[in-house]
């Protein structure tokens, strides 16, 4: 199956990927949920690995895990500050990197209520902590509280006396297994002479207006100062002091208090203003959007007086920080122009958009070429690996989305497609043979020059992109944790620079976080595309795959991608199809077939609705937790999944927080 996936990856490269690297796969680094950090309650930490079938080994004492460390089987309870380290292993792949997450448990800082301040009436002070079961200790004399201080059990009374009284309450919270909280402190003045000031008033009053307003804020309390906020937050005496009318040019909420002059702070006064400025006119484009046989000079205009137009040429949404229109925009290649209008006294206009296709000839459709290449790849995989056609079809089908993604980027002017080179690419792929694929040299010719030349990126460094194909040079990166699109074209990393895949230039590979030169046989890893990296010895070394018929009994050898190590003695053997003789203990059945222990012949595995005693299904996944393991249909995005299946129950292959959802780093797709 590992070799089948490698062929599928090469199919994507044949469609124009900017860089192709074929290496021994490495198990994905484990991830933790929740993430490392400081928490105020006991945590239940889940550990996951994106590599299906991988076993996760972990430690909780800060030591480096090995394959002998405990195997992860369920959430890890973190009841005290702990460092969890994890690594994942899978037969036939390099062990993952070690992931580490430190969880610090600290009691939440106590919250003292009401807020510190001057009050004209008696108060009742309560203290709480967000950490369940925490014991709160407090003082009322301003001293630092400790575990020996009184334990909070009921509200602390602050009575009203004949004269002003000042009390400083300090509190700390403690809990077993947790670090002590920070000290909370609040000073209260109970003063019978401190009556609150009169709440401020606003002029003009709150309401909806068709133009900007200048709002006056005032109080009738002599000597009091007005303090206000414009973001809806509650004002204090540390907020902005009112000195002049407040300009309100957009919808906002003003809040204000009055304090000082021998008075406590007034109640908070609030006024919400809605400013409904007329929208500026949406820009128009001349000539209009369409397909043209030659370059165009596009004029952008707005009917709003005093308008300033801002525009983009990469399909991104313009803002007032985008390029300011000053002269007709030259359109020499396919692109999408977008523009907005801004003007004093007007709200920003809606976005105007016009897509231009500059066609100088040709006619071969990209989708046709792309799907044709996938069809040829499917045929190669089926014939060269004796693979089950149904399995190949199911594996290739999701990847065909690549064709549609590229077509949208071509239509959006982010990529130029050369029909002549596309046709040459088809011919070159059609000419590939199983021998070429299996040979070391064949790994170099799998991506003919015509395929690489058929797609040319049009987005310069710093421009918005959805794939590396969009970039004139370099790669496309976006916000991997959130999956936010579009990304940004970045220059390739050079030799010695820090990296993550796929950031290194051609001829280099990202190894251990650094771009390194790819080595030949006997050299230090990373290796050239047709070699594999042996990490079993003291130092990782590049080795050649073995051809069919070679002995593979020795340790640390790999057969080429079209053969399997099997038999007695062990040799590199070709895969065989349905009905062929096989050994259940050492099967040479092609991908998508299984060796029937009753007949010792290759047969097709069960499909949805059929029992799966050996946990293998041709379609769907094997529900091996059921009383009678049965093949079931995979679940769509948003469905509830079981982490025990490691994503096999999800169509996307990813079970994130018990919900089927593709990982954000899979693909940034142009809408």
WOURJO-V482718 format. One record per backbone hydrogen bond with DSSP energy under -1.0 kcal/mol. CO is the residue of the C=O (numbers start at 1). NH is the residue of the N-H. If there is no record, write none. Layout:
CO	NH
CO	NH
//
This chain:
1	5
2	6
3	7
4	8
5	9
6	10
7	11
8	12
9	13
10	14
12	15
13	16
25	94
31	48
33	46
37	104
39	106
43	78
45	76
46	33
48	31
51	54
55	89
56	72
57	87
59	85
66	69
70	58
76	45
78	43
82	103
84	101
85	59
86	99
87	57
88	96
89	55
90	93
94	27
99	86
101	84
102	37
103	82
104	39
105	179
111	128
113	126
117	189
119	191
123	158
125	156
126	113
128	111
131	134
135	174
136	152
137	172
139	170
146	149
150	138
156	125
158	123
165	190
167	188
168	142
169	186
170	139
171	184
172	137
173	181
174	135
175	178
179	107
184	171
186	169
187	117
188	167
189	119
190	165
191	194
193	195
195	264
201	218
203	216
207	274
209	276
213	248
215	246
216	203
218	201
221	224
225	259
226	242
227	257
229	255
236	239
240	228
246	215
248	213
252	273
254	271
255	229
256	269
257	227
258	266
259	225
263	260
264	197
269	256
271	254
272	207
273	252
274	209
278	347
284	301
286	299
290	357
292	359
296	331
298	329
299	286
301	284
304	307
308	342
309	325
310	340
312	338
319	322
323	311
329	298
331	296
335	356
336	315
337	354
338	312
339	352
340	310
341	349
342	308
343	346
347	280
352	339
354	337
355	290
356	335
357	292
365	369
366	370
367	371
368	372
369	373
370	374
371	375
372	376
373	377
374	378
375	379
376	380
377	381
378	382
379	383
380	384
381	385
388	392
389	393
390	394
391	395
392	396
393	397
396	400
398	401
399	402
400	403
401	405
402	406
403	407
404	408
405	409
406	410
407	411
408	412
409	414
409	415
410	413
414	458
416	456
418	422
419	423
420	424
421	425
422	426
423	427
424	428
425	429
426	430
427	431
429	432
433	437
434	438
435	439
441	444
441	445
448	452
449	453
454	418
456	416
459	472
460	463
463	489
465	487
467	470
470	459
475	490
477	488
478	480
479	483
487	465
488	477
489	462
490	475
493	505
494	497
497	515
500	503
503	493
505	508
507	518
509	516
511	514
513	499
514	511
515	496
516	509
519	528
520	523
523	542
526	519
528	531
532	543
534	541
541	534
542	522
543	532
546	560
547	550
550	572
558	546
560	563
564	573
566	571
570	552
571	566
572	549
573	564
576	590
577	580
580	602
583	586
588	576
590	593
591	388
594	603
596	600
600	582
601	596
602	579
603	594
606	618
607	610
610	631
612	615
621	632
622	624
623	626
629	612
630	623
631	609
632	621
635	651
636	639
639	660
642	645
643	646
645	648
647	650
649	635
654	661
656	659
658	641
659	656
660	638
663	666
//
